[in-house]
Amino acid sequence: MAVEKGQFPDVAAVARALSPSYPVYCLRPEVLAETARRFISQFPGTVLYAVKCNPHPLVLSALYKGGVRHFDTASLTEIAQICDTYADAHAYFMHPVKGRAVIKSASSVYGIRHFVIDHEDELNKVIDVAGVDGTVIVVRVDTPPADDALYHLAAKFGADAGEAARLMTLAKERGCKVGLAFHVGSQCRSPDAYAEALAVIGEVIDMAGFQPTCLDVGGGFPAAYGDRPTPPLEDYMAAIRGGLKELDLSPTVEVMAEPGRALVAHGCSLLTQVQLRKGDRLYINDGIYGSLSEMSQVAVRLPTRLIRLDGPVSEMAGEFVLNGPTCDSLDVLPGTFTLPADVREGDWIEIDQIGAYSNALATRFNGFHPETFVQVFDTPPALAAA
């Protein structure tokens, strides 16, 4: 295929052309676009991409090509990025706590009308600054956390059912349209968690005595990491459809979701280089202060493969500890990684499924900062092995 500058047929071609001693994000735009199309085709409502998961322009462009036109944004920077880039895009302010100046710019400059809240003071703040004309107050409800999720996201945000119903009533009395939202937790491996959360939403609606304008089932949709298999997407959609059926909502209620990880995790890998080998310890040029911070927080094991351009690699495998580039002794990835036994300095290691919460969380600690993106068009290692 014909490729443009910054595009390569596969990851080995990246190593061959650039011989990089720095980390390189290898983005697969076709994978991202197809993943977005699949999710949109199955979800019974409007799909908002969670920009925080990976805000890189190439990622957003690929998702846009896949049909994403709605975006979950949590800051003025994210709102500006979306609205200044895509004239037909819709951004929603989904952070429950916002500064007054930020609300003013979001509403008056970018025309944002959806605001999430979980407290009466935040409700008053939004109305004071943005007004009520066309404003949709989306009340975030504290629903039971999924037992099998990487992160439980109700610790900071969410009103209990009774308070949520009260906030709905207050917002309606003030002249706003009213929505509801929840989040079951990141990387949720239990489709039933959505049905359970929707049952709580039913309680809130019954207490409030009226139906919302919109209902946001949040994110949490998982990526199928190699060591953490997940139910198929169809199971999640079935659970959500079943929960919605029980609510018997009016056809005018807009149903929304905020997938992040599920859309982008498989669409990017990271090309790192071995800079030193000490027995079974490999020192590479990225780590927990860069692209791999999530691996230090949760039990996610990412697939790897070795790339060597100047000869064959051993058919025997070994288990290796990967050390990051900083001077901090905490900069060590948990667990071990299976690689050819003769891995050596100068080899490259491709770490797959790195599209979610990688570059978005990278720091500049110790002067190391991964920032190079290229596009590739091969099959990701995890999908090739499936």
C-alpha positions in Angstrom: 0.0 0.0 0.0 1.1 3.6 -0.5 2.1 5.3 2.7 2.6 9.0 3.5 5.2 10.6 5.8 4.8 9.2 9.3 3.1 6.1 8.0 4.6 2.6 7.7 3.2 -0.8 6.7 4.1 -2.4 10.0 6.1 -1.9 13.2 9.2 -3.7 11.9 9.3 -1.1 9.1 9.2 1.7 11.8 12.3 0.2 13.5 14.0 -0.3 10.1 13.3 3.3 8.9 13.8 5.2 12.1 16.1 2.9 14.2 14.6 4.8 17.2 16.4 5.0 20.5 13.2 6.7 21.8 9.8 5.2 22.4 7.4 5.3 19.4 3.6 5.0 19.6 2.5 2.9 16.6 -1.1 3.9 15.9 -3.4 1.7 13.8 -6.1 4.1 12.5 -8.0 1.4 10.7 -8.3 -0.7 13.9 -9.6 2.4 15.7 -12.1 3.3 13.1 -13.5 -0.2 12.8 -13.7 -0.5 16.6 -15.7 2.7 16.7 -18.0 1.5 13.9 -18.7 -1.7 15.7 -19.5 -0.1 19.0 -21.8 2.5 17.4 -23.6 -0.1 15.4 -24.4 -2.1 18.6 -25.1 0.5 21.2 -28.8 1.6 21.5 -28.2 5.3 21.6 -25.5 8.0 21.2 -21.8 7.1 21.7 -19.6 9.7 23.3 -15.9 9.0 23.2 -14.2 9.7 26.5 -11.4 12.1 25.4 -9.4 11.6 28.6 -8.6 8.1 27.6 -6.4 9.2 24.7 -6.7 12.7 23.3 -4.1 12.5 20.6 -5.2 14.2 17.4 -4.5 11.1 15.3 -6.7 9.0 17.7 -9.5 11.5 17.5 -9.2 11.6 13.7 -9.5 7.8 13.4 -12.5 7.7 15.7 -14.1 10.5 13.8 -13.6 8.5 10.6 -15.3 5.6 12.4 -18.4 7.7 13.0 -17.8 9.3 16.4 -19.4 12.7 16.5 -20.1 13.0 20.3 -17.4 13.4 23.0 -17.3 13.1 26.7 -15.1 16.0 27.8 -14.0 16.9 31.3 -12.1 20.2 31.0 -12.1 23.4 28.9 -9.0 22.1 27.2 -10.8 19.0 26.0 -13.8 20.9 25.0 -11.7 23.4 23.0 -9.8 20.6 21.3 -13.0 18.9 20.1 -15.0 22.0 19.1 -12.1 23.8 17.4 -11.3 20.7 15.4 -14.7 19.3 14.3 -17.4 21.7 13.3 -20.1 19.1 13.5 -19.0 17.5 16.8 -20.9 17.7 20.1 -19.1 18.0 23.4 -20.6 17.3 26.8 -19.2 18.6 30.1 -19.2 15.4 32.1 -17.0 16.4 35.1 -19.2 16.9 38.2 -17.0 19.7 39.6 -16.2 22.8 37.5 -14.9 26.2 38.0 -17.2 29.2 37.3 -14.8 30.7 34.7 -14.6 27.3 33.0 -18.4 27.0 32.9 -18.7 30.4 31.5 -16.2 29.8 28.6 -17.7 26.3 27.9 -21.2 27.7 27.6 -20.6 31.1 26.1 -17.7 30.4 23.8 -18.4 26.7 22.8 -22.1 26.5 23.3 -21.9 23.5 25.8 -25.4 22.8 27.3 -24.9 19.4 29.0 -23.4 19.7 32.5 -23.0 16.8 35.0 -23.5 17.6 38.7 -23.9 15.5 41.9 -24.4 18.3 44.4 -26.9 21.2 44.9 -24.1 23.8 45.1 -22.8 22.6 41.7 -26.3 22.8 40.3 -26.6 26.4 41.5 -23.2 27.2 40.1 -24.1 26.0 36.6 -27.4 27.8 36.5 -25.8 31.0 37.8 -23.2 31.0 35.1 -24.7 29.2 32.1 -28.4 30.0 32.7 -31.3 27.7 32.1 -32.1 28.2 28.5 -31.3 24.9 26.8 -29.3 23.7 29.7 -29.4 20.0 30.5 -28.4 19.2 34.1 -27.2 15.6 34.2 -27.3 14.2 37.7 -24.7 11.6 38.4 -26.0 8.7 40.5 -23.9 6.6 42.8 -24.6 3.0 41.7 -23.2 -0.2 43.1 -19.6 -0.7 41.9 -18.9 -3.7 39.7 -17.2 -6.5 41.7 -14.7 -7.1 38.8 -13.6 -3.7 37.7 -10.1 -2.2 37.6 -11.2 1.1 39.2 -14.3 1.8 41.2 -15.2 5.4 40.2 -17.9 6.2 42.8 -15.4 7.2 45.6 -15.3 10.8 44.4 -18.6 11.4 42.6 -22.2 10.4 42.6 -25.3 11.2 44.6 -27.3 8.4 46.3 -30.7 7.6 44.9 -32.7 9.9 47.2 -30.4 12.8 46.7 -30.3 12.3 43.0 -34.1 12.4 42.8 -34.1 15.6 44.8 -31.5 17.2 42.5 -33.6 16.2 39.5 -36.6 18.0 41.0 -34.6 21.1 41.9 -33.1 21.3 38.4 -36.5 20.9 36.8 -38.1 23.5 39.1 -35.3 25.9 38.1 -36.2 25.5 34.4 -33.6 23.1 33.2 -33.9 19.9 31.3 -32.7 17.0 33.4 -30.7 13.9 32.7 -29.2 11.0 34.7 -25.8 9.3 34.5 -23.8 6.7 36.3 -20.5 4.8 35.9 -20.0 1.2 36.9 -16.1 1.4 37.0 -13.3 1.1 34.5 -12.6 -2.1 32.7 -15.8 -3.7 34.0 -15.9 -7.4 33.2 -19.5 -7.9 34.4 -22.3 -7.0 32.0 -24.8 -7.5 34.8 -23.3 -4.4 36.5 -25.1 -2.2 33.9 -28.4 -3.9 34.5 -28.0 -3.5 38.3 -27.1 0.2 37.9 -30.1 0.7 35.6 -32.3 -0.7 38.3 -31.1 2.0 40.7 -31.8 4.5 38.0 -35.4 3.2 38.0 -35.6 3.9 41.7 -34.4 7.5 41.2 -36.9 8.1 38.4 -39.8 6.7 40.5 -38.8 8.9 43.4 -38.5 12.0 41.2 -41.8 11.3 39.5 -40.7 12.1 36.0 -38.5 10.8 33.3 -35.1 12.3 32.3 -34.4 14.0 29.0 -31.3 11.8 28.7 -29.7 8.8 30.4 -26.0 8.2 30.3 -24.8 4.6 31.1 -21.2 5.8 31.4 -18.1 4.0 30.4 -16.4 1.0 31.8 -16.6 -1.1 28.7 -13.5 -3.3 28.8 -10.7 -4.2 26.5 -9.8 -7.9 26.2 -6.3 -7.9 27.6 -4.5 -11.2 27.2 -4.5 -12.1 30.9 -8.0 -10.7 31.6 -10.5 -12.1 29.1 -13.8 -10.3 28.9 -17.3 -11.2 27.8 -18.2 -10.2 24.3 -19.5 -6.7 23.6 -22.8 -8.2 22.7 -23.3 -9.3 26.3 -23.0 -5.8 27.6 -25.4 -4.5 25.0 -27.9 -7.2 25.9 -27.6 -6.3 29.6 -28.1 -2.6 28.8 -31.1 -3.2 26.5 -32.7 -5.5 29.1 -32.2 -2.8 31.8 -33.6 -0.1 29.6 -36.6 -2.3 28.8 -37.4 -2.6 32.5 -37.3 1.2 32.9 -39.9 1.6 30.1 -38.5 4.9 29.1 -40.2 7.3 26.7 -38.8 7.0 23.1 -37.8 10.6 23.5 -35.2 9.8 26.2 -31.8 10.0 24.7 -29.6 7.1 25.8 -25.8 7.7 25.9 -22.6 5.9 26.7 -19.0 7.1 27.2 -16.6 4.3 26.0 -12.9 5.1 26.2 -10.7 2.1 26.7 -13.0 -0.2 24.7 -12.5 2.0 21.6 -8.8 2.7 21.7 -6.8 0.1 23.7 -6.3 -2.2 20.7 -5.5 0.6 18.3 -2.0 1.4 19.5 1.2 -0.3 20.5 4.5 1.0 21.9 7.9 0.4 20.3 10.6 0.5 23.0 14.3 -0.4 22.9 16.4 -2.5 25.2 19.3 -0.3 26.4 20.9 -2.8 28.8 20.4 -6.4 29.9 21.4 -7.6 33.4 20.6 -11.3 33.5 16.8 -11.4 33.4 16.4 -7.7 33.9 15.9 -5.5 30.8 16.3 -1.7 30.9 14.0 -0.1 28.3 13.4 3.5 27.3 9.8 3.8 28.7 8.3 3.0 32.0 5.7 3.8 34.7 6.4 7.5 34.5 5.7 7.5 30.8 3.4 5.3 28.7 3.2 2.4 31.2 1.9 4.0 34.4 -1.3 2.0 34.4 0.6 -1.2 34.7 2.0 -0.1 38.0 -1.5 0.5 39.4 -3.6 -2.5 38.2 -3.1 -6.1 37.2 -2.9 -5.7 33.4 -0.5 -7.8 31.5 0.2 -6.5 28.0 1.4 -8.7 25.2 4.9 -8.2 23.9 7.0 -9.3 20.9 10.7 -8.8 20.0 11.8 -7.1 16.9 15.4 -7.6 15.7 16.6 -6.5 12.3 20.1 -8.0 12.1 19.4 -11.7 12.5 17.2 -14.4 13.9 16.0 -14.7 17.5 16.1 -17.7 19.8 13.2 -20.1 19.7 13.7 -20.5 23.4 11.8 -18.1 25.7 12.5 -16.6 29.0 10.8 -14.4 31.6 12.2 -10.9 32.0 11.6 -8.0 34.3 11.3 -4.6 32.4 12.9 -1.6 34.0 12.0 1.9 33.0 14.5 4.7 32.0 14.3 7.0 35.1 16.6 7.0 38.1 13.7 6.0 40.3 13.9 2.5 41.6 10.1 2.3 41.6 10.2 2.5 37.8 9.9 -1.2 37.3 6.9 -2.9 35.6 5.3 -5.5 37.8 5.5 -9.2 36.9 7.5 -10.6 34.1 7.3 -10.6 30.3 7.9 -13.6 28.0 10.5 -12.8 25.4 13.1 -14.8 23.3 15.9 -16.0 25.7 18.6 -14.2 23.7 17.1 -10.7 23.9 19.9 -8.2 24.0 20.8 -4.5 24.0 19.6 -2.8 20.8 16.6 -5.1 20.3 13.2 -3.5 20.1 10.2 -4.7 22.2 6.7 -3.9 20.9 4.2 -3.6 23.8 0.7 -4.0 22.5 -2.7 -2.8 23.6 -1.3 0.5 24.9 -3.9 2.8 23.3 -5.7 3.6 26.6 -4.3 5.7 29.4 -0.8 5.7 28.1 0.3 8.9 26.4 -2.6 10.6 28.2 -0.9 9.9 31.6 2.8 10.3 30.6 4.9 12.7 32.6 8.2 14.5 31.9 9.9 13.1 35.0 13.6 12.9 34.8 13.5 14.4 31.3 11.9 11.4 29.7 8.8 12.0 27.7 7.4 9.7 25.0 5.8 11.9 22.3 6.5 10.3 18.8 3.5 8.9 17.0 3.5 7.1 13.7 0.7 5.2 11.9 1.0 1.5 10.9 -1.3 -0.8 9.0 -0.5 -4.3 10.2 -2.5 -6.5 12.5 -1.9 -5.8 16.2 0.0 -8.6 18.0 -2.9 -9.4 20.3 -5.4 -9.7 17.4 -2.9 -11.7 15.3 -2.5 -14.2 18.1 -6.3 -14.5 18.8 
